[in-house]
Amino acid sequence: FSGCSGLTDIPTGLFDKNLDATTFRFCFCDCQQLNSIPEGLFDKNTQVTNFALCFANCRELTSIPLGLFSKNTQATDFAYCFCDCIKLELIEEIFPGPGINPDFFAGRTMNFEYCFGNVGTQATSPGIAPRLWEFTGSSGWTVTNCFTNANVSNYGDIPPSWKGL
């Protein structure tokens, strides 16, 4: 669906039968009119390892469902996943929180480079960044510019290395 200029909504259950999928890289990248993501979109895709650029540059996207990636326990690459989603009000609960499941990413070498770069720069209100830096093992991850210029109310809590500073 990458670059699909007319796509505004994703049907519920779109990927429910794609149980062996391993990548959604570029899946909805540059779908500039996409404005919503249905709940449970990736719940049945438990073998996926790559979400890089999945929603990058979806400029009309305003919200993300709770737990969007909570069942994707094999995923390691979220580079640029929501980069330049300028109207997106980010939520903390994309993954299980570090207070609930600090080992959610245990044993995985994660890539969050530019994952939320420029998120929400034109949103009606700031979102809340997921506290990725508090998970077990986060010190060995690729986090370059993960939250660069993100419009989030907890921007001050984000370690400088995650902001590209």
DSSP file with accessible surface (Angstrom, degrees, kcal/mol):
  #  RESIDUE AA STRUCTURE BP1 BP2  ACC     N-H-->O    O-->H-N    N-H-->O    O-->H-N    TCO  KAPPA ALPHA  PHI   PSI    X-CA   Y-CA   Z-CA
    1    1 A F    >         0   0  121      0, 0.0     3,-2.2     0, 0.0     6,-0.1   0.000 360.0 360.0 360.0  -0.7    0.0    0.0    0.0
    2    2 A S  T 3   +     0   0   63      1,-0.3    28,-0.2    24,-0.1     3,-0.1  -0.234 360.0   7.5 -52.7 128.8    3.1    2.2    0.1
    3    3 A G  T 3  S+     0   0   41     26,-3.2     2,-1.2     1,-0.2    -1,-0.3   0.570  81.2 156.2  76.2  11.0    2.3    5.6   -1.6
    4    4 A C    X   -     0   0   53     -3,-2.2     3,-1.1    25,-0.3    29,-0.4  -0.541  22.8-169.7 -73.1  99.0   -1.4    4.9   -2.0
    5    5 A S  T 3  S+     0   0   95     -2,-1.2    -1,-0.2     1,-0.2    28,-0.1   0.739  78.4  49.3 -68.6 -22.7   -2.6    8.5   -2.1
    6    6 A G  T 3  S+     0   0   59     -3,-0.1     2,-0.4    26,-0.1    -1,-0.2   0.551  79.4 113.1 -95.0  -5.5   -6.3    7.7   -1.8
    7    7 A L    <   +     0   0   31     -3,-1.1    26,-0.3     1,-0.2     3,-0.1  -0.516  26.4 156.8 -72.7 119.0   -6.1    5.4    1.2
    8    8 A T        +     0   0   59     -2,-0.4    27,-2.8     1,-0.3    28,-0.7   0.674  62.8  26.6-110.6 -29.9   -7.8    7.0    4.1
    9    9 A D        -     0   0   82     25,-0.2    -1,-0.3    26,-0.1    28,-0.1  -0.977  65.4-136.1-136.5 151.7   -8.8    4.0    6.3
   10   10 A I        -     0   0    9     26,-0.4     3,-0.1    -2,-0.3     2,-0.1  -0.906  33.6-116.1-105.4 128.4   -7.5    0.5    6.9
   11   11 A P    >   -     0   0   81      0, 0.0     3,-1.5     0, 0.0     2,-0.1  -0.366  33.2-104.5 -64.0 140.8  -10.1   -2.2    7.1
   12   12 A T  T 3  S+     0   0  120      1,-0.3    28,-0.1     2,-0.1    29,-0.0  -0.387 106.3  17.7 -60.5 137.5  -10.4   -4.1   10.4
   13   13 A G  T >  S+     0   0   25     26,-0.3     3,-1.5    -3,-0.1     4,-0.3   0.593  78.9 145.1  77.0  11.6   -8.9   -7.5   10.2
   14   14 A L  T <  S+     0   0   57     -3,-1.5     3,-0.3     1,-0.3    -2,-0.1   0.861  79.1  27.8 -51.3 -41.4   -6.9   -6.7    7.0
   15   15 A F  T >  S+     0   0   18     26,-0.4     3,-1.8     1,-0.2    -1,-0.3   0.248  84.8 114.0-108.1  14.4   -3.9   -8.9    8.1
   16   16 A D  T <  S+     0   0   55     -3,-1.5    -1,-0.2     1,-0.3    -2,-0.1   0.755  82.1  44.4 -59.9 -25.9   -5.7  -11.5   10.2
   17   17 A K  T 3  S+     0   0  195     -4,-0.3     2,-1.1    -3,-0.3    -1,-0.3   0.449  89.5  88.3 -99.5   1.1   -5.0  -14.3    7.8
   18   18 A N    X   +     0   0   77     -3,-1.8     3,-1.5     1,-0.2    -1,-0.2  -0.409  47.8 151.7 -94.4  59.0   -1.3  -13.4    7.2
   19   19 A L  T 3   +     0   0   93     -2,-1.1    28,-0.4     1,-0.3    -1,-0.2   0.734  68.5  47.9 -66.2 -25.3   -0.1  -15.4   10.2
   20   20 A D  T 3  S+     0   0  139     -3,-0.2    -1,-0.3    26,-0.1    25,-0.1   0.336  78.1 130.7 -99.8   6.8    3.4  -16.1    8.7
   21   21 A A    <   -     0   0   27     -3,-1.5    26,-0.3    -6,-0.2     3,-0.1  -0.338  30.8-178.7 -60.6 139.1    4.2  -12.5    7.6
   22   22 A T        +     0   0   78      1,-0.2    27,-3.0    26,-0.2    28,-1.3   0.513  60.9  38.5-116.7 -11.5    7.6  -11.4    8.8
   23   23 A T  B     +a   50   0A  68     25,-0.2    -1,-0.2    26,-0.2    28,-0.2  -0.999  33.3 173.6-144.8 143.1    7.7   -7.8    7.6
   24   24 A F    >   +     0   0   15     26,-3.2     3,-2.1    -2,-0.4     4,-0.3  -0.079  36.2 156.2-125.6  26.4    5.5   -4.8    7.2
   25   25 A R  T 3  S-     0   0  112     25,-0.3    28,-0.2     1,-0.3    27,-0.1  -0.319  75.7  -3.3 -56.4 130.1    8.4   -2.6    6.1
   26   26 A F  T >  S+     0   0   87     26,-2.0     3,-0.6    25,-0.1    -1,-0.3   0.559  91.0 144.2  64.4  10.3    7.1    0.3    4.0
   27   27 A C  T <  S+     0   0   18     -3,-2.1    27,-0.1    25,-0.3    28,-0.1   0.874  82.6   5.4 -51.7 -51.4    3.5   -1.1    4.3
   28   28 A F  T >  S+     0   0    1     26,-2.3     3,-1.8    -4,-0.3    -1,-0.3   0.156  92.2 148.7-119.1  18.0    1.7    2.2    4.5
   29   29 A C  T <  S+     0   0    8     -3,-0.6   -26,-3.2     1,-0.3   -25,-0.3  -0.236  72.2   8.5 -56.2 135.5    4.6    4.6    4.0
   30   30 A D  T 3  S+     0   0   66     26,-2.9     2,-1.8     1,-0.2    -1,-0.3   0.691  78.7 142.2  64.3  20.8    3.6    7.8    2.2
   31   31 A C    X   +     0   0    0     -3,-1.8     3,-1.7    25,-0.4    29,-0.3  -0.659  28.4 179.7 -84.5  78.9   -0.1    7.1    2.5
   32   32 A Q  T 3  S+     0   0   81     -2,-1.8    28,-0.3     1,-0.3    -1,-0.2   0.622  70.7  49.4 -67.8 -13.6   -0.6   10.8    3.1
   33   33 A Q  T 3  S+     0   0   94    -29,-0.4    -1,-0.3   -26,-0.3     2,-0.1   0.515  77.5 121.0-100.4  -5.3   -4.4   10.7    3.5
   34   34 A L    <   +     0   0    0     -3,-1.7    26,-0.4     1,-0.2   -25,-0.2  -0.381  32.3 172.2 -60.1 125.0   -4.5    7.8    5.9
   35   35 A N        +     0   0   62    -27,-2.8    27,-1.1     1,-0.2    28,-0.4   0.519  52.9  26.6-117.5  -6.6   -6.2    9.1    9.1
   36   36 A S        -     0   0   38    -28,-0.7   -26,-0.4    25,-0.1    -1,-0.2  -0.996  52.1-147.9-155.0 158.8   -6.7    6.0   11.3
   37   37 A I        -     0   0   12     -2,-0.3     3,-0.1    26,-0.3     2,-0.1  -0.996  31.4-123.9-124.5 128.3   -5.4    2.6   12.2
   38   38 A P    >   -     0   0   17      0, 0.0     3,-1.3     0, 0.0   -25,-0.0  -0.390  33.0 -96.0 -72.8 152.5   -7.9    0.0   13.4
   39   39 A E  T 3  S+     0   0  163      1,-0.2   -26,-0.3     2,-0.1    28,-0.1  -0.327 107.7  16.8 -60.6 144.0   -7.5   -1.8   16.7
   40   40 A G  T >  S+     0   0   21     26,-0.3     3,-1.2   -28,-0.1     4,-0.4   0.636  76.3 148.4  70.9  16.2   -5.8   -5.1   16.6
   41   41 A L  T <  S+     0   0    0     -3,-1.3   -26,-0.4     1,-0.3     3,-0.2   0.870  81.7  22.1 -51.8 -42.8   -4.3   -4.5   13.1
   42   42 A F  T >  S+     0   0    0     26,-0.4     3,-1.5     1,-0.1    -1,-0.3   0.258  89.4 112.5-110.4  12.0   -1.2   -6.6   13.8
   43   43 A D  T <  S+     0   0   51     -3,-1.2    -1,-0.1     1,-0.3    -2,-0.1   0.813  83.2  41.8 -58.3 -33.4   -2.4   -8.8   16.7
   44   44 A K  T 3  S+     0   0  111     -4,-0.4     2,-0.9    -3,-0.2    -1,-0.3   0.471  94.1  85.0 -95.2   1.2   -2.3  -12.0   14.6
   45   45 A N    X   +     0   0    0     -3,-1.5     3,-1.3     1,-0.2    -1,-0.2  -0.455  47.2 151.1-101.0  62.3    1.0  -11.3   13.0
   46   46 A T  T 3   +     0   0   58     -2,-0.9    28,-0.3     1,-0.3    -1,-0.2   0.558  63.4  61.5 -76.2  -7.3    3.2  -12.6   15.8
   47   47 A Q  T 3  S+     0   0   93    -28,-0.4    -1,-0.3   -26,-0.3     2,-0.1   0.499  74.2 122.3 -94.7  -4.2    6.1  -13.6   13.5
   48   48 A V    <   +     0   0    0     -3,-1.3    26,-0.4    -6,-0.2   -25,-0.2  -0.350  28.8 170.3 -65.0 133.4    6.8  -10.0   12.2
   49   49 A T        +     0   0   60    -27,-3.0    27,-2.7     1,-0.2    28,-2.0   0.567  60.6  58.2-111.6 -18.5   10.3   -8.7   12.8
   50   50 A N  B     +ab  23  77A  29    -28,-1.3   -26,-3.2    25,-0.2   -25,-0.3  -0.946  34.0 152.7-131.0 118.6   10.3   -5.6   10.7
   51   51 A F    >   +     0   0    0     26,-3.4     3,-1.9    -2,-0.5     4,-0.3   0.051  31.2 150.8-118.9  18.6    8.0   -2.5   11.0
   52   52 A A  T 3  S-     0   0    1     25,-0.3   -26,-2.0     1,-0.3   -25,-0.3  -0.280  76.7  -6.2 -57.3 133.7   10.5    0.0    9.6
   53   53 A L  T 3  S+     0   0   33     26,-2.3     3,-0.4   -28,-0.2    -1,-0.3   0.618  89.1 143.8  58.4  17.4    8.9    2.9    7.7
   54   54 A C  S <  S+     0   0    0     -3,-1.9   -26,-2.3     1,-0.3    -2,-0.1   0.889  83.2   9.5 -55.9 -45.6    5.5    1.2    8.2
   55   55 A F  S >  S+     0   0    0     26,-2.0     3,-1.4    -4,-0.3    -1,-0.3   0.181  91.5 148.9-120.2  15.7    3.5    4.4    8.7
   56   56 A A  T 3  S+     0   0    7     -3,-0.4   -26,-2.9     1,-0.3   -25,-0.4  -0.204  70.7   8.8 -56.6 137.1    6.2    7.0    7.8
   57   57 A N  T 3  S+     0   0   23     26,-3.0     2,-1.5     1,-0.2    -1,-0.3   0.741  76.5 147.8  64.5  27.3    5.0   10.2    6.3
   58   58 A C    X   -     0   0    0     -3,-1.4     3,-1.2    25,-0.3    29,-0.3  -0.717  24.6-178.2 -86.9  86.1    1.3    9.4    6.9
   59   59 A R  T 3  S+     0   0   79     -2,-1.5    28,-0.2     1,-0.3    -1,-0.2   0.602  71.8  48.1 -73.1 -13.0    0.6   13.1    7.4
   60   60 A E  T 3  S+     0   0   64    -26,-0.4     2,-0.3   -29,-0.3    -1,-0.3   0.487  79.3 117.5-103.0  -3.8   -3.1   12.9    8.2
   61   61 A L    <   +     0   0    0     -3,-1.2    26,-0.3     1,-0.2   -26,-0.2  -0.465  33.0 170.2 -67.1 123.8   -2.7   10.1   10.8
   62   62 A T        +     0   0   69    -27,-1.1    27,-2.3    -2,-0.3     2,-0.3   0.635  54.1  24.2-112.3 -19.8   -3.9   11.5   14.1
   63   63 A S        -     0   0   61    -28,-0.4   -26,-0.3    25,-0.2    -1,-0.2  -0.976  52.9-148.9-149.0 161.2   -4.1    8.5   16.5
   64   64 A I        -     0   0    9     25,-0.4     3,-0.1    -2,-0.3   -25,-0.1  -0.985  32.1-113.6-126.7 138.0   -2.8    5.1   17.2
   65   65 A P    >   -     0   0   16      0, 0.0     3,-1.3     0, 0.0    26,-0.1  -0.387  42.3 -91.4 -70.9 150.7   -4.8    2.3   18.9
   66   66 A L  T 3  S+     0   0  122      1,-0.2   -26,-0.3     2,-0.1    28,-0.2  -0.300 109.4  10.6 -55.8 139.9   -3.7    1.1   22.4
   67   67 A G  T >  S+     0   0   16     26,-3.8     3,-1.7    28,-0.2     4,-0.4   0.735  74.6 160.9  64.2  26.9   -1.3   -1.8   22.2
   68   68 A L  T <  S+     0   0    2     -3,-1.3   -26,-0.4     1,-0.3     3,-0.2   0.854  82.2  22.2 -48.6 -41.5   -0.8   -1.6   18.5
   69   69 A F  T >  S+     0   0    2     25,-2.1     3,-1.3     1,-0.1    -1,-0.3   0.181  89.0 113.0-112.5  17.2    2.5   -3.7   18.7
   70   70 A S  T <  S+     0   0   37     -3,-1.7    -1,-0.1    24,-0.4    -2,-0.1   0.724  81.9  43.9 -68.3 -18.7    1.8   -5.5   22.0
   71   71 A K  T 3  S+     0   0  106     -4,-0.4     2,-1.4    -3,-0.2    -1,-0.3   0.445  88.3  93.1-102.6   0.7    1.6   -8.9   20.4
   72   72 A N    X   +     0   0    1     -3,-1.3     3,-1.0     1,-0.2    -1,-0.1  -0.506  42.9 156.4 -95.7  69.4    4.6   -8.5   18.1
   73   73 A T  T 3   +     0   0   65     -2,-1.4    -1,-0.2     1,-0.2   -26,-0.1   0.431  68.4  54.3 -80.7   1.1    7.2  -10.0   20.3
   74   74 A Q  T 3  S+     0   0   95    -26,-0.4    -1,-0.2   -28,-0.3   -27,-0.1   0.537  80.4 115.4-103.5 -12.5    9.6  -10.9   17.5
   75   75 A A    <   +     0   0    0     -3,-1.0   -25,-0.2     1,-0.1   -26,-0.2  -0.335  26.2 160.3 -65.7 136.1    9.8   -7.4   16.1
   76   76 A T        +     0   0   49    -27,-2.7    35,-2.5     1,-0.2     2,-0.6   0.485  55.1  68.9-127.2 -16.1   13.2   -5.8   16.2
   77   77 A D  B     +bc  50 111A  31    -28,-2.0   -26,-3.4    33,-0.2   -25,-0.3  -0.911  34.4 146.9-121.5 110.3   13.1   -3.0   13.6
   78   78 A F    >   +     0   0    2     33,-3.1     3,-2.1    -2,-0.6     4,-0.3   0.026  26.5 155.0-119.3  21.1   10.9    0.1   14.1
   79   79 A A  T 3  S-     0   0    7      1,-0.3   -26,-2.3    32,-0.3   -25,-0.2  -0.269  77.5 -10.0 -55.6 130.1   13.2    2.5   12.3
   80   80 A Y  T >  S+     0   0   77     33,-2.6     3,-0.8   -28,-0.2    -1,-0.3   0.618  89.4 147.4  58.9  16.2   11.3    5.5   10.9
   81   81 A C  T <  S+     0   0    0     -3,-2.1   -26,-2.0     1,-0.3    35,-0.1   0.872  82.2  10.4 -52.8 -47.0    8.0    3.7   11.7
   82   82 A F  T >  S+     0   0    0     33,-2.5     3,-1.7    -4,-0.3    -1,-0.3   0.146  91.3 149.0-118.5  18.7    6.0    6.9   12.4
   83   83 A C  T <  S+     0   0    9     -3,-0.8   -26,-3.0     1,-0.3   -25,-0.3  -0.258  71.7   9.1 -58.2 134.3    8.6    9.4   11.2
   84   84 A D  T 3  S+     0   0   49     33,-2.8     2,-1.6     1,-0.2    -1,-0.3   0.698  77.3 142.6  65.5  24.0    7.0   12.6    9.8
   85   85 A C    X   +     0   0    0     -3,-1.7    35,-2.2    32,-0.4     3,-1.3  -0.692  28.4 178.8 -85.5  81.5    3.4   11.7   11.0
   86   86 A I  T 3   +     0   0   14     -2,-1.6    36,-3.6     1,-0.3    37,-0.4   0.683  69.5  43.2 -70.6 -19.7    3.0   15.4   11.7
   87   87 A K  T 3  S+     0   0   65    -29,-0.3    37,-0.3   -26,-0.3     2,-0.3   0.421  85.3 121.2-103.3   2.1   -0.6   15.3   13.0
   88   88 A L    <   -     0   0    0     -3,-1.3     2,-1.0    -6,-0.1    39,-0.2  -0.491  53.9-150.6 -74.3 125.0   -0.2   12.2   15.1
   89   89 A E        -     0   0   79    -27,-2.3   -25,-0.4    -2,-0.3    63,-0.1  -0.844  28.3-140.0 -91.7  98.6   -0.9   12.5   18.8
   90   90 A L        -     0   0    2     -2,-1.0    38,-2.4    61,-0.3     2,-0.3  -0.259  13.7-151.3 -62.2 145.4    1.5    9.8   20.1
   91   91 A I    >   -     0   0   35     36,-0.2     3,-0.6     1,-0.1    36,-0.1  -0.908  17.2-135.8-119.2 152.2    0.3    7.6   23.0
   92   92 A E  G >  S+     0   0   57     -2,-0.3     3,-0.6     1,-0.2     2,-0.4   0.778  94.5  70.3 -71.9 -27.2    2.4    5.9   25.6
   93   93 A E  G 3   +     0   0   93      1,-0.2   -26,-3.8    37,-0.1   -25,-0.2  -0.069  54.8 111.9 -93.8  37.9    0.6    2.5   25.3
   94   94 A I  G <  S+     0   0    0     -3,-0.6   -25,-2.1    -2,-0.4   -24,-0.4   0.900  92.8  20.7 -69.8 -40.0    1.8    1.4   21.8
   95   95 A F  S <  S-     0   0    8     -3,-0.6   -28,-0.2   -27,-0.1   -25,-0.1  -0.785 111.5 -77.5-115.4 164.9    3.7   -1.4   23.6
   96   96 A P        -     0   0   31      0, 0.0     8,-0.1     0, 0.0    -2,-0.1  -0.439  64.8-103.5 -59.6 137.6    3.1   -2.8   27.1
   97   97 A G    >>  -     0   0   23      1,-0.1     4,-3.0    -2,-0.1     3,-1.0  -0.254  18.6-117.4 -66.3 153.7    4.6   -0.2   29.5
   98   98 A P  T 34 S+     0   0   15      0, 0.0    -1,-0.1     0, 0.0    38,-0.1   0.778 116.4  57.7 -63.3 -23.4    8.0   -0.8   31.2
   99   99 A G  T 34 S+     0   0   78      2,-0.2    -2,-0.0     1,-0.1    36,-0.0   0.773 114.7  37.3 -74.7 -24.3    6.2   -0.7   34.5
  100  100 A I  T <4 S+     0   0  147     -3,-1.0    -1,-0.1     1,-0.2    -3,-0.0   0.863 139.9   6.6 -91.8 -45.2    3.9   -3.5   33.4
  101  101 A N    ><  +     0   0   62     -4,-3.0     3,-1.9     1,-0.1     4,-0.2  -0.621  62.3 173.1-142.6  79.1    6.4   -5.6   31.4
  102  102 A P  T 3  S+     0   0   54      0, 0.0    34,-2.5     0, 0.0     3,-0.4   0.742  83.0  54.0 -63.5 -19.6   10.0   -4.3   31.7
  103  103 A D  T >   +     0   0   91      1,-0.2     3,-1.9    32,-0.2    32,-0.1   0.213  69.3 116.5 -98.5  15.5   11.3   -7.4   29.8
  104  104 A F  T <  S+     0   0   18     -3,-1.9    -1,-0.2     1,-0.3    -7,-0.0   0.862  87.7  33.5 -51.9 -39.1    8.9   -7.0   26.8
  105  105 A F  T >  S+     0   0    1     -3,-0.4     3,-1.9    -4,-0.2    -1,-0.3   0.304  88.0 143.1 -99.6   8.1   12.0   -6.5   24.5
  106  106 A A  T <   +     0   0   53     -3,-1.9     3,-0.1     1,-0.3    31,-0.1  -0.182  69.5  16.2 -55.1 137.5   14.3   -8.8   26.4
  107  107 A G  T 3  S+     0   0   92      1,-0.2     2,-0.4     0, 0.0    -1,-0.3   0.471 104.4 107.4  79.8   2.0   16.7  -10.8   24.2
  108  108 A R    <   -     0   0   30     -3,-1.9     2,-0.9   -33,-0.0    -1,-0.2  -0.915  64.9-140.3-114.8 140.3   16.1   -8.5   21.1
  109  109 A T        -     0   0  113     -2,-0.4     2,-0.2    -3,-0.1    32,-0.1  -0.870  35.0-153.3 -95.7 105.2   18.4   -5.9   19.7
  110  110 A M        -     0   0    1     -2,-0.9    32,-2.4    -5,-0.1     2,-0.5  -0.534  17.1-156.3 -89.2 148.4   16.0   -3.1   18.8
  111  111 A N  B     +cd  77 142A  37    -35,-2.5   -33,-3.1    -2,-0.2   -32,-0.3  -0.955  25.3 156.8-122.2 108.6   16.3   -0.4   16.2
  112  112 A F    >   +     0   0    0     30,-3.6     3,-2.1    -2,-0.5     4,-0.3   0.030  18.7 156.5-115.0  23.6   14.2    2.7   17.0
  113  113 A E  T 3  S-     0   0   59     29,-0.3   -33,-2.6     1,-0.3   -32,-0.2  -0.287  80.4 -17.5 -56.5 125.2   16.2    5.1   14.8
  114  114 A Y  T >  S+     0   0   68     30,-2.2     3,-1.3   -35,-0.2    -1,-0.3   0.657  91.2 147.2  52.3  19.9   14.0    8.1   13.9
  115  115 A C  T <  S+     0   0    1     -3,-2.1   -33,-2.5     1,-0.3    32,-0.1   0.884  80.9  17.5 -52.1 -45.1   10.9    6.0   14.9
  116  116 A F  T >  S+     0   0    1     30,-2.5     3,-1.9    -4,-0.3    -1,-0.3   0.026  87.8 153.7-118.2  26.3    9.0    9.0   16.1
  117  117 A G  T <  S-     0   0    0     -3,-1.3   -33,-2.8     1,-0.3   -32,-0.4  -0.344  76.5  -2.9 -60.0 129.0   11.0   11.8   14.5
  118  118 A N  T >  S+     0   0   45     30,-3.1     3,-1.2     1,-0.2    -1,-0.3   0.627  90.6 164.0  63.8  16.9    8.8   14.9   13.9
  119  119 A V  T <   +     0   0    0     -3,-1.9    32,-3.0    29,-0.3   -33,-0.2  -0.440  64.2   2.6 -65.7 133.5    5.7   13.2   15.3
  120  120 A G  T >  S+     0   0    0    -35,-2.2     3,-1.7    30,-0.2    -1,-0.2   0.575  77.1 140.5  72.8  14.4    2.9   15.5   16.2
  121  121 A T  T <  S+     0   0   67     -3,-1.2   -34,-0.2     1,-0.3   -35,-0.1   0.755  87.5  28.5 -64.8 -18.6    4.6   18.8   15.0
  122  122 A Q  T 3  S+     0   0  121    -36,-3.6    -1,-0.3   -37,-0.1   -35,-0.2   0.112  94.1 129.0-123.3  20.4    1.2   19.8   13.7
  123  123 A A    <   -     0   0   18     -3,-1.7   -35,-0.1   -37,-0.4   -36,-0.1  -0.364  67.8-122.1 -73.0 154.5   -1.0   17.9   16.1
  124  124 A T  S    S+     0   0  141    -37,-0.3    -1,-0.1     1,-0.2   -36,-0.1   0.814  95.9   9.3 -68.8 -28.9   -3.8   19.7   18.0
  125  125 A S  S    S-     0   0   51     26,-0.1    -1,-0.2    -5,-0.0    26,-0.1  -0.987  90.7 -93.6-145.7 156.1   -2.2   18.7   21.3
  126  126 A P        -     0   0   62      0, 0.0    26,-0.3     0, 0.0   -37,-0.1  -0.356  38.0-144.9 -67.6 148.2    1.0   17.0   22.4
  127  127 A G  B     -e  152   0B   2     24,-2.2    26,-3.3   -39,-0.2     2,-0.4  -0.102  20.1-102.0 -91.5-161.6    1.0   13.3   22.8
  128  128 A I        -     0   0   67    -38,-2.4    24,-0.1    24,-0.2    23,-0.0  -0.992  29.2-129.9-130.2 124.1    3.0   11.2   25.3
  129  129 A A        -     0   0    0     -2,-0.4   -37,-0.2     1,-0.1     2,-0.2  -0.486  26.8-111.9 -72.0 136.4    6.1    9.3   24.2
  130  130 A P        -     0   0    3      0, 0.0     2,-2.2     0, 0.0     3,-0.3  -0.499  30.7-119.2 -63.8 139.7    6.3    5.6   25.1
  131  131 A R    >   +     0   0   53      1,-0.2     3,-1.9   -39,-0.2     4,-0.2  -0.321  54.6 154.1 -83.0  59.0    9.0    5.3   27.8
  132  132 A L  G >   +     0   0    0     -2,-2.2     3,-1.7     1,-0.3    -1,-0.2   0.816  63.3  66.1 -58.0 -35.2   11.2    3.0   25.6
  133  133 A W  G 3  S+     0   0   32     -3,-0.3    -1,-0.3     1,-0.3     5,-0.1   0.635  94.1  61.6 -66.2 -11.7   14.4    4.0   27.4
  134  134 A E  G <  S+     0   0   91     -3,-1.9    -1,-0.3     4,-0.1    -2,-0.2   0.508  81.3 105.0 -94.3  -3.4   13.1    2.3   30.6
  135  135 A F  S X  S-     0   0    8     -3,-1.7     3,-1.8    -4,-0.2     4,-0.2  -0.446  85.3 -91.6 -77.0 151.6   12.9   -1.2   29.2
  136  136 A T  T 3  S+     0   0   67    -34,-2.5   -31,-0.2     1,-0.2    -1,-0.1  -0.366 111.8  16.2 -57.2 132.2   15.4   -3.9   30.1
  137  137 A G  T >  S+     0   0   45    -31,-0.1     3,-1.7    -3,-0.1    -1,-0.2   0.407  81.8 129.3  86.0  -1.4   18.2   -3.9   27.6
  138  138 A S  G X   +     0   0   21     -3,-1.8     3,-1.5     1,-0.3    -2,-0.1   0.740  57.5  73.9 -63.9 -19.7   17.5   -0.5   26.1
  139  139 A S  G 3  S+     0   0  124      1,-0.3    -1,-0.3    -4,-0.2    -3,-0.1   0.736  96.9  49.3 -68.0 -18.5   21.2    0.6   26.6
  140  140 A G  G <  S+     0   0   58     -3,-1.7    -1,-0.3     2,-0.1    -2,-0.2   0.324  91.4 105.3-101.5  10.6   22.3   -1.6   23.6
  141  141 A W  S <  S-     0   0   21     -3,-1.5     2,-0.7    -4,-0.1   -30,-0.2  -0.471  77.8-110.0 -89.9 162.5   19.7   -0.5   21.1
  142  142 A T  B     +d  111   0A  61    -32,-2.4   -30,-3.6    -2,-0.1   -29,-0.3  -0.806  50.5 153.9 -87.9 114.0   19.9    1.8   18.1
  143  143 A V    >   +     0   0   17     -2,-0.7     3,-2.4   -32,-0.2     4,-0.3   0.239   7.9 156.8-128.7  12.4   18.0    4.9   19.2
  144  144 A T  T 3  S-     0   0   70      1,-0.3   -30,-2.2     2,-0.1   -29,-0.2  -0.143  81.1 -16.5 -50.2 120.6   19.5    7.7   17.1
  145  145 A N  T >  S+     0   0   26     16,-0.6     3,-1.2   -32,-0.2    -1,-0.3   0.710  84.9 153.2  57.7  24.9   17.0   10.5   16.8
  146  146 A C  T <  S+     0   0    0     -3,-2.4   -30,-2.5    15,-0.3    17,-0.2   0.886  81.5  20.2 -50.9 -44.3   14.1    8.3   17.9
  147  147 A F  T >  S+     0   0    0     15,-3.0     3,-2.3    -4,-0.3    -1,-0.3   0.090  84.8 157.2-116.7  23.5   12.2   11.3   19.3
  148  148 A T  T <  S-     0   0   22     -3,-1.2   -30,-3.1    14,-0.3   -29,-0.3  -0.261  79.9 -10.4 -54.6 125.4   13.8   14.2   17.4
  149  149 A N  T 3  S+     0   0   98     14,-0.2    -1,-0.3     1,-0.2     2,-0.2   0.637  92.6 161.7  59.4  17.4   11.4   17.1   17.3
  150  150 A A    <   -     0   0    8     -3,-2.3     2,-1.3   -32,-0.1    -1,-0.2  -0.479  41.5-133.0 -69.3 137.0    8.5   15.0   18.7
  151  151 A N        +     0   0   56    -32,-3.0   -24,-2.2    -2,-0.2     2,-0.4  -0.742  53.4 140.7 -91.9  86.9    5.6   17.0   20.1
  152  152 A V  B >   -e  127   0B   9     -2,-1.3     3,-1.4   -26,-0.3   -24,-0.2  -0.985  57.9-131.4-132.8 144.4    5.1   15.1   23.3
  153  153 A S  T 3  S+     0   0   84    -26,-3.3     3,-0.3    -2,-0.4   -25,-0.2   0.744 108.1  50.9 -68.3 -21.6    4.3   16.3   26.8
  154  154 A N  T >>  +     0   0   14    -27,-0.3     3,-1.7     1,-0.2     4,-0.7   0.059  69.0 123.1-103.9  27.6    7.1   14.2   28.4
  155  155 A Y  G X4 S+     0   0   64     -3,-1.4     3,-1.1     1,-0.3    -1,-0.2   0.865  70.2  60.2 -56.1 -36.4    9.8   15.4   26.0
  156  156 A G  G 34 S+     0   0   69     -3,-0.3    -1,-0.3     1,-0.3    -2,-0.1   0.728 100.1  55.9 -65.2 -21.7   11.9   16.6   29.0
  157  157 A D  G <4 S+     0   0   91     -3,-1.7    -1,-0.3     2,-0.1    -2,-0.2   0.653  84.2 100.8 -82.8 -17.7   12.0   13.0   30.4
  158  158 A I  S << S-     0   0    3     -3,-1.1     5,-0.1    -4,-0.7   -27,-0.0  -0.554  81.8-114.7 -74.6 127.6   13.5   11.6   27.2
  159  159 A P    >>  -     0   0   37      0, 0.0     3,-1.5     0, 0.0     4,-0.6  -0.290  25.4-115.4 -59.8 145.4   17.3   11.0   27.5
  160  160 A P  H >>>S+     0   0   79      0, 0.0     5,-2.4     0, 0.0     3,-1.4   0.846 113.0  60.6 -52.7 -38.6   19.3   13.2   25.1
  161  161 A S  H 345S+     0   0   73      1,-0.3   -16,-0.6     2,-0.2     3,-0.4   0.806 102.5  52.9 -63.6 -25.5   20.6   10.2   23.1
  162  162 A W  H <45S+     0   0   12     -3,-1.5   -15,-3.0     1,-0.2   -14,-0.3   0.631 110.8  47.5 -81.4 -15.3   17.0    9.3   22.1
  163  163 A K  H <<5S-     0   0   24     -3,-1.4   -14,-0.2    -4,-0.6    -1,-0.2   0.389 116.1-110.0-103.7  -1.1   16.5   12.9   20.9
  164  164 A G  T  <5       0   0   40     -4,-0.6    -3,-0.2    -3,-0.4    -2,-0.1   0.753 360.0 360.0  79.0  22.1   19.6   13.2   18.9
  165  165 A L      <       0   0  145     -5,-2.4    -1,-0.3    -6,-0.1    -2,-0.1  -0.674 360.0 360.0 -97.6 360.0   21.2   15.7   21.2
